[in-house]
Amino acid sequence: MSKYKNIKLILKKQIDKGVIALWTFDDIRKEFTQIYKNYNSELTIYTPKQLLDKISQMDEIEHSNEKI
């Protein structure tokens, strides 16, 4: 099971409802932040769809590393 289950559900709901939202992901701390007041210009901004795709890629990498 993905350790990103909750964020995936949030992102899918935002996509389904057409919510206009922007997110950042800190690759070092592995933290997600929906942009409102806490934006740090050093982080990449993602739409819900883009962040969901990134999480899926991270899951695939994690699962392939577990097989090694």
N, C-alpha and C positions, 0 to 999 in steps of 0.2 A: 504494500500500500504506500502511496506517495505521502511523504511528510508534508507536502504542500496542499493537502486536501482542502483545508478551509479557504485558503486564498483562491484556489481554483473555483470553488463554489461561488465566492464573492464575484470573481471576474466573469464567470459564465452568466450570473444573474445580471450584472451590469451590461453585458453584451446583449442578452435577450431583451432587456428593458430599454436598450438604446441610451443608457446613461452616458453622458459626456463626462469622462473622468480621465485624469492623467496619473500615472504611477512612476515611481523610481524603484530601482532595485540596487542595493549596495552589494556588489559581488564579494567583498571582503567580509562583511558582517552577516551576509545572507539575510538581509532585512528588506521588506517591502514597505513603501510609504506612499499613500495616496496623497497627491500634492494638494495642499491648501496652505498651511502656514509653515510647514517644516521643510520646504524645498531647499536643497543644497545644490548649487549649480555645478558641482563636480560629478553629479550622478546623471545617467541617461534617463530621459523621460520616455515612458511607454504608454500606449493606449491599453485598455483591458485586453484586447485581442493580441497585441504584441507581447504583453507580459505573459499571457497564458501560453503563447507559443514558446517563449523563452523558458518558462517553467517546464514545459513538456520536453524541451531539449535537455534541460538539466536533469530531469528524471531519467531520460534515456542514457545519458552519460553515466549517471550514478549506478543504474542497473547494469550497464556493461562493465563498469569497474568492479562491481560485486562479483562478477563471474570470473574475474582474473584471480 
